[in-house]
Amino acid sequence: MKYTLGRLGLFLACMLVLVPVPLNLWVKLMLAVVVSFALQLVLLRKWRLEMIGQVDQAMARRRQEKDKLRAALAGDEAEGTDGDQASR
């Protein structure tokens, strides 16, 4: 969330810097997008890496849940618990 807000803040800061420049509004917007993108690569690197880590964790957790659900639907989980009970 803070990475997204940081990117938005960088865009707004770039736009504010370009307000006094005598250019078309669309040109100012495009220039602000390009400059803020370049700046975020350098200035927001740490936040971007944190966000990527969070997304990776969420994807791994969802993949595990998906595999668990598929195993349960295929009946693999039920067979595994029966086998454990039979060995006792």
N, C-alpha and C positions, 0 to 999 in steps of 0.2 A: 504494500500500500504506500509506504513512504517513497519507494522508487517511482511510482506513478505520479505521486504528488511532486516529487523532485523534478521529474521531466516536465510536468505542467508548469511548475515555477520557473524553470529555465526558459521555457517558451515565452511565458509572460514577461520575464525580464528582458529577453531579446526583443520582444515586440515593443516594450516600453522604450528601449534604447532607440528603436527605429521610428518612433512616433514623430519626432521633429524632422526627420529626413523627408525631403519633398519627392516621394515616389507614390506610385499607384498603391492602393490598399492591398491588392492581391500580390503585388511584388513584395511588399513588406511582409505579408503573411508567409509567403514561400521562403523568403530569406530568413525569417525567424525560425521556420521549421528546420531548414538546413543547418543553420548555426546552432540551434539548440540540440539537434541530433549530434553534431560534432562535439559539442561541449559535454553532453551527457556521457559520451564514451570515456572521457577523461575524468570528469568531476564526480560522476555517480557510479564509478566502477565497483566500489565496495557494496553499495546497496543492490546493484544489479547482480552481483555474485551471490549475495544473501537470498535474493528473490529466486535465482536459479536453483539454489540449494533447497529452498522450500518447495518449489515445483517438483524437483526430483524426488523428494521425500513423499510428497502426495501421490506422485505417479507410482512409486514403488509400493506404497500402502494399497492403492487401488488395484495394482496388478496382483498383489498377494490375496486380496479379498476376492478378486475375480477368479483366480486359480482355485481358491478354497471353495467358492460357489460351484465352479465347474466340476470339481471333484465330488462335491456333495450331490450334484445332480446326476453325475455318472454312476454314483453308488460306490465310489472308491473309498470314501470316508467311512461308510457303514461297514464295509468289509474289513477295513483296518481296525475298527473298534471291536468287531466280532473276533478277529484273530487275537487281539490282546486279551480278551476275556477268556478265550479258549485255552490260552497258555497258562493261565493262573490256576 
